[in-house]
Amino acid sequence: MYTLKKSLGQHFLKDETVIRKIVDALNENSFINLLEVGPGGGALTKELIKLPGINFKAVELDEEKVDYLQKKYPELKDRIIHKSFLEIDKPFDESFTVIGNFPYNISTQILFKVLDWRDEVPVVIGMFQREVAQRAASRPGSKVYGVLSALIQAYYDVEYLFDVDAQCFNPPPKIMSGVIRLTRRKTTLNVRSERDYWVLVKTAFNQRRKTMRNAVKAQFTQEILREEIFSKRAEALSIEDFATLTHKMI
């Protein structure tokens, strides 16, 4: 068998109903290339390798789990990348879907790594700690709408699919989990530049209790700052609002 490593944030999914729901959500979109992040003990992997006509790969940092998976599922030979997901190069030459029960200690970093590959990754199905999943999927006006929400949603439509109880894992984490689906937007935001958008969003939410007029005053002229939208706080602005404002930045 194998051991569970707290240092790697390992909480392995064991509930077959949840596994089935994740696979069903995955199958709602067509794909050929599939990357699983953090297969661990193979609870999800065992179902993914059954999918017909799929070019499957997995990335796993833990050498013990790599050895275990290769012995238990011989068809995984040469299909496991023994590295951290954050350090790998693109695993496919063509577009690919990403799926996983993502390690919670690097879950936000995983999302930003996906953004680097957004042109090649049309869909992501991921399990996160519920707080991160809710932040990624939240809409303007929500208390958890913030930097992560506005940056991810600039490139992907995000759906919160369902909660996952702690008892569905071994060992049970101390937090609830949530599964979300990212689907690449069909239209791109009209921004002056990607850098301007990221700077504006991060600056605005860095002082989210202040009005936009005070939070981002260094980015705009005094004349522009008189506009009504600057009386709002960052959490009230949509991604389209932020995109529009990039064209008025100094």
N, C-alpha and C positions, 0 to 999 in steps of 0.2 A: 504494500500500500504506500501511503505517503504521509508526511507530517504537514500541519498547517502552520504557516509562518506569519506571526503578527506583524513582523517588520515589513512585510510586503502587503499588508492589509488584506490578507486572504480570508474571505468568507464565501464559501462555495455553495452555490445554489443546489438545493436538493428536491424542491417541490416540482413534481412532474406536471402539475396543472399550469404552473407559472411558465415552465419551460415550453409547454405546448403553446401558450398564449404568445410568447416571444417569437417562436417559429412561425406561427400563423401571421403575426404582424409583419415579419420579414417577407413572407410569401405574397403579401399584397402588392409588392413591386417586383418587376422582373429584373433579373441580374444573372450574370455568368460568373464573374469573379467575386469571391467572398473572403474577407479577412476577419477572423475572430481575434479579439484582443483579450488576453488573459484567460485561456481555456481552463487553467487550473486542473481540477480532477476530471474534466470532460463531460460534465452534466449536460451542457448545451452542445458540446462538440459531437457527442454520440448521435444527436439528431441532425446536426448540420451535415455530417458526412454521408447521411442517407439521401440527401437531396439530389435528384437526378440531374446530370449534365452540368454540374457546378465545378468550377475550378477553385478549390478550397485551400486556404493557407491559414495558419494561426501563428501568433507571436506570443511567446511566453518567456519571461525572464528567469524563472526558477528552474534550475537544472534538474532537480528531483522530479518536478512535474513533467518536464520534457521527456525524461527517461520513462516515467510511468505511462504517459500517453502513447509513446511509440511502441511500448511493449503490449499495452492493452488494445491498441488500434493500429495494427501493422500498416494499414492503408495511409497512415499519417507520415510514413517515411518520406523524408525530404520535403515535407509540407509545413514543418514547424520552424519558425525563425526564433532562434534562441538569443533574444535580446530584449531590452526594454523597448516598448512601443515608441517612447519618446526619442529613441536614438536610431530607429530604422529608416532606411530609404524606402521610397515607394515600392510596395511588394509586387505590383503588377504594371505592365506597360500600358494596359487599357484601363478604362474606368472600373471601379470596384465598390462594392458595398461593404460597410464596416458594421460589425455586431460584437456585443460583448457584455459580460458582467464586469464592468470596468473597475479596476482597483480604486477604492475611494480616496486613497491618499494622493492620487495624481489625476483625479477625474477631470478637474477643470483644465489641467494641462493637456489632457487627451483631446478635449474639445478644440483647443487652440491649435493643436497639431493637425486636426482634421481641417481646420480653416486653411492651413497652409496647402492642403491637397484638394481644396474644394472643387477645382475644375475636374478632378478625377473621381470624386466621391459624391454621387448623386443622393445616396441615402445612408443614414446611420440609425441603427436601432441599439439603444444603450440603456443599461441599468446603472443608476447612480444613487448616491445617498439622496433621499427625497428633497432635501434643501437645495442641492445643486440642480436636480431635475426641475424643480419648481422655478428656480431662478432662470434657467435656460428657456423655459416655456412661458414665463410670465409676460403680461401685457402692460402697456402704460396705465398708470394709476394704481398698480399693485405695489405694496410695500416691499416686495422682493424683486421688483423690476429694477434692473441696474445695468452695470457695465457688461456683464456676461450676456444678459438678455439682448441688449442693443447691438452688441458686436456679432453674436451668433445669428440673430434674426436678420441682420443685414444681408446674409448669404443663404440662410435656410429658413423654411417654415418649420416651426417646432410644435409638435403635438405631445401633450402629456397623456400617455396611454393608460397607465394604471399604477396603483400602489402595490408594493410587495412587503408583506409582513416580515419582521425579523426572524420568526420561527421557520421561514422557508429556507434558511441558510444553516450551514454547519461551519463554524460555530455561529450562533445568532449574534449579529452586530447589536450595538446599543441604540441603533437608529433605524428608522423606517427607510425603505428604498422606493425608488420610482423608475418606471421605464418610459423613455421618451423616444420619439422618432423625429429625425431631422430629414427633411426633403428639400433638396436644393431649389431655391427660388427660380421661377421661370423668367423673371425680369430682374435686371440689376438696378440697384439704387442709383439715382442721378446725383452723384457727389462730385465736388470739384477735384478731389483726389481721395484715395483710400486713406492716406496718412492724415489728411485734414479731418476726416470722419472719426478716425480712431482717437486723435488728439482731442477733438471736441467732446466726444462721448466720455472719455476718461476724465477730462477736466471738469465737465458738468457734474458727474456723479461723485467726484472726489469731495465735493462740498454739497451733497445732495440736500441738505437742510436749508441751503441758501437759495434765493431765486437765481434764475439763469443770469440775470443782470449783474449780480455780484459774483457768481461762480465763474463766469467765462469772460469777464470784462476785458481781460488782456487780449482776447482774440478778436474783438470787434471795435469799431469806432463808436464814439459817443452818440452819434446820430443814429446808427443802427440799433444801439442798445435801448433807444426810446421805444422801439416797436413793442407791441403788447405781448408778444410771445415771451419776451425776456422777464415778464412779471411772474411767469410760471416756474415751478421747480422742475428739475431734470426728469423726475419720474412721471411727469405729465406729458412729456414729449414722445411722439412716435418716432420710429426710425426714419420715416419720411420727413418729419419735422427737422431732425438732426441733419439729414441729407440736404435739405433745402438751405439750412443755415450755413453749411460749408461754403456755399457760393458767396456768402456775405462776409466771410472772415477776412481779417487784415492780411 
